[in-house]
Amino acid sequence: MDFGFPQTTDSKILQEYITQEGNKLETGKSRVPTTVTNAVSWRSEGIKYKKNEVFIDVIESVNLLVSANGSVLLSEVVGTIKLKVFLSGMPELRLGLN
């Protein structure tokens, strides 16, 4: 949780923190949680594509409500970004928007 918002909903990661049993202290095992190592459980290893490609769709909707005298009553922009990613291996993709 970060400021009351869940940062992950992956069941494999959540199972590390939510248990049905009491807390047990195991000595001799030092294991770093997968959230610290940035390991992803939703992508299988060994994926290969002929070409590394990323397709980005930016979809925006503009809503405007104007009164009879020309004043703006409501204005909003709603946007979504959809990605189709065909990247080989386990790459790190950095995407900047401005």
SVG drawing of the C-alpha trace seen along z (x, -y; Angstrom):
<svg xmlns="http://www.w3.org/2000/svg" viewBox="-29 -35 51 57">
<polyline fill="none" stroke="black" stroke-width="0.4" points="0.0,0.0 1.2,-3.5 -0.9,-6.4 -3.8,-3.9 -3.6,-2.7 -2.5,0.9 0.7,1.1 0.3,4.7 -2.6,7.1 -0.6,10.1 -1.7,13.1 1.8,14.6 3.3,11.5 0.4,11.0 0.7,14.6 4.2,13.7 2.5,11.2 -0.9,12.7 -0.9,16.1 -3.4,18.4 -1.0,19.5 0.7,17.6 4.0,15.9 7.0,18.2 10.6,17.1 12.8,19.1 16.5,18.8 19.2,19.7 17.2,18.6 17.8,15.2 15.4,14.5 14.8,11.1 11.1,10.4 10.4,10.3 9.0,6.8 12.5,5.6 14.2,7.4 11.7,6.2 11.0,9.8 7.8,10.1 5.6,13.1 3.3,12.3 5.9,12.6 7.4,16.0 11.1,16.1 12.6,17.0 10.1,14.9 11.6,14.1 10.3,12.0 11.8,11.4 11.5,7.6 11.3,5.7 8.2,3.5 6.0,1.4 2.7,0.1 1.1,-2.8 -2.5,-4.0 -3.4,-7.3 -7.1,-7.8 -8.5,-11.1 -12.1,-12.3 -13.0,-15.9 -16.3,-16.8 -17.6,-20.4 -20.9,-21.8 -21.6,-25.4 -24.5,-27.5 -26.8,-29.6 -24.8,-32.8 -21.4,-31.1 -20.0,-30.3 -18.4,-26.9 -20.4,-24.8 -18.3,-21.6 -15.1,-20.7 -13.1,-17.6 -10.5,-15.5 -10.5,-11.8 -7.6,-9.8 -6.3,-6.2 -3.0,-4.8 -3.0,-1.2 0.1,0.7 0.9,3.8 4.4,4.8 6.5,7.3 9.8,7.2 12.2,10.2 13.5,11.3 12.9,9.3 13.7,5.7 13.1,2.5 11.0,0.1 11.1,-3.5 8.4,-5.7 8.2,-9.4 5.1,-11.6 4.9,-15.3"/>
</svg>
